[in-house]
Amino acid sequence: MSKSRGNVIDPNDVVDEYGADVLRVYVLFMGDYEQAAPWSENSMKGCKRFLDRIWALQDKIVDGDGYRPELRAAMHRTIKKVSKDIEDMKFNTAVAAMMTLINNIYDIGTINRAEYRDLLIMLNPFAPHITEEIYELCGFGGYVHDAKWVEYNEEFCIEDTIEIAVQVNGKLRGTVMIASDAEKDDVIAIAKSDAKIADFIAGKDIVKEIYVPKKLVNIVVK
């Protein structure tokens, strides 16, 4: 528990216990940057868990030099949100957007190198120490604070999503969320990457992939 003097929290004690990046993220996340906010030990711990999850993504890296279909919209929306929020000094909602992105990534179970690199670039203004260390450990080259800021494509900032069924050999095995105007190849890629579906098709030959627009995917295996 961080020490305090009266009702005043000593930032040096917080840094000793949680680290400078956690304190920095907490200060930016705790509310409107221009408004006072009460100290919250739970929120501080939540920020630490967030950065711990960022660090742990090093064990989930897969190859890839572009955004995968299942993360493309989420990445572009997050870049747009974080970029605008930094300009508007709405740092709390920028951090919240990255926390949501992390949940999406963990739902998928992996992150490729392009996605990780751009996530670190977005996070760097908020947590400079951990992002620089991960950037170096992953061999992205140079320093993250010198990297070109990430860009988004409005075309992929799709908010409208729908839930569709995923079948394997005609039996319902799960559901996935897709963009309402997603193309067949993207939808099938998202379906096959879902953890539940992956269990049913692992080690089997895919005979056919059927997509009924906005309704279902059926993967035929043997």
N, C-alpha and C positions, 0 to 999 in steps of 0.2 A: 504494500500500500504506500503510495507517495506521501511523503511527509508534508505537513503544512504548518505555518506559523499563524495561529489564529484561524482566520478564514482565507488566508492567502496561501496559494500553492506555490512552492519554490520550484521554478522551472528546472533548476539544476538537478533536483532530486528526481524529477520526471524523466529527464534525459538519462540519468544514471540507471533508472529502472526500465525504461521502454526504448530509449534511443532517440536521437534527434529527429529522424524521419517520421517516427510515429507521432511525436509531439507536433511536428510541422503539419502533418496530415490532419491531426485532430483539430488544431487551431483553425485550419481552413474548412474543415468539415462540420464543425460544431454549430454553424448557423450563418446567418448573414454576416459578411465580413465587417460591416460597419456597425453592427449591433453587438451589445454585450450579451454573453451567454454564461449560464452557470457551469461550474466544473462537473464533469460526469466521468466517474471511473469506468463505468460500463462502456461508454462511448470510446474512451481511450483504449480499452481492451479490444473493442470492435475494430478500431483502426489498426491495432497490432495484428489482429487476425487477418485483416485485409492484406497487409504487407507480407505476412507469413505465406499467404496463398500465392502472392506474386512470386515470391522466392521459390516456392515449391514447384512452380510451373517448369523449372529447369529439368525436372524429372519427367515431364510430359511432352517434351519437344519432339516434333516429327519434321521431316524435310518439307520444304515448300517455299516458293518465292512469290506467292500471291495468296490472296485471301481465298479460303475454301468456300464453296457455296453455302454451307451451313452456318458460316460466320460472317459472310460478306455484308449483309444488311446491318447486322449488329455493329460491325467494325465501322462502317461508314457513318451510321447514326451517332455512334459514340464520338468519333472524330469531330463531326459537325457540332455536337453538343459541347464537348470540352473546349473546342476552339472558340466558340461564341461565348461560353461562360467565362473563360479567362479574360476575354476582351471586356466583358461586362462586370468583371470582378465578382461573379457568382460562383466562388470556388467550391462552396458546399455542394451545389448541384452537379458540378463537374466531377467531384469525387464520387458522388452517388452514381453517376452514369458509368464510371469505370468499375464500381462495385457490381453493378448490374451486368456489365460485360464479363467480369470474372465469373459470375454465376453461370452465364451462358457457356463460357469456355469449359468450366468444370462439368457441366451437364454433358458436353461432348466428350470430355475425357482427355483431349490432347490439344496442343497448340502448335502451329507450325512456326518456322523461323521468321517469316514475314510478319505474321500476326504478333508474335512476341516482341519483335523489334519495334513495331509501331506502337504497341502498348507501352513499352518502356519510354519511348519518346514522349507520349502523352503524359505519362506519370512523372517524368523528370522534374518539371517545375514544382511538383508537390513533394516528391521524395527523391532528392538529388543523389543521396549517397547510395542507397540500395540499387537504384536504377543504373548508376555508373558501374557499380560492381558487377551486376548481372550482365550488363552490356559487354563488359570486358571478358567475363567468364564464358560467354556464349560466342565470343570471337566475331562480333559484328563489325569491328574495325573502328578505330578512332574513339572519339568521346561522344556520349549520347547528347551532351549539351551543345555539341557542334553540329549534330545531325539536322538535316532539313526537316522542318515541321511537316507532319503528316497532312495529306490532303484527302478530301472526301469527294465523292461523285454524287450529286443530288439524285441521280437516277436510281442509286442503290439505297437511298435513305427512305426506304419503304416502311411505313407505319402499319399498313393494313395487312394483317396476318389471318390465316385460317387454320383450323385443325383438320387434318385428314387421317383416315385409317390406313394402317399398313398391314398387309396380309403376307403371309409366307405360305405358299401352296394353298391359297384360298382360305386360310384360317387367320382370323384377326390376332395379331401379335403385339399391337401397340398403336400409338398415334404420334404424329409429329406436327409441329407448327411450321407453316411455310408462308412465304409472301404470296398474297392472293394472285399475283401475276407471274409467279415463278415459272420458269421453263421446265420441261419434262426432265432433262438431264440433271438440273439442279435439284429438283424434287426427289428424284431417285437417289441422288448422292446423299441428300439429307436423311432419307429413310434408311439407307444402308449404314450410315454412320451412327444411328441411334443405338445406344448400348443394348437395349432389349432385343432389337432386331438383329444386331450383329451376332448375338448368341445363337440365333436360329439359322443363320446362314454360314457361320464359321466352318471352314473345312469342306464345304459343299460346292458343287458346280452350279452356277446360276444359268438356268436354261432360258429364261425369259423374264423381262421386266415390263410390267404393264402399268400405265398411269392413266387413270380416269380423271380428267381435269377437275380439280377442286374437290375431289371425293375420296379417292383411294389410290394406293400403290399396291400391286400384287407382285411379289417376287417368287418366281417358280424355281425351285432347286431340286437336285437329285443327289 
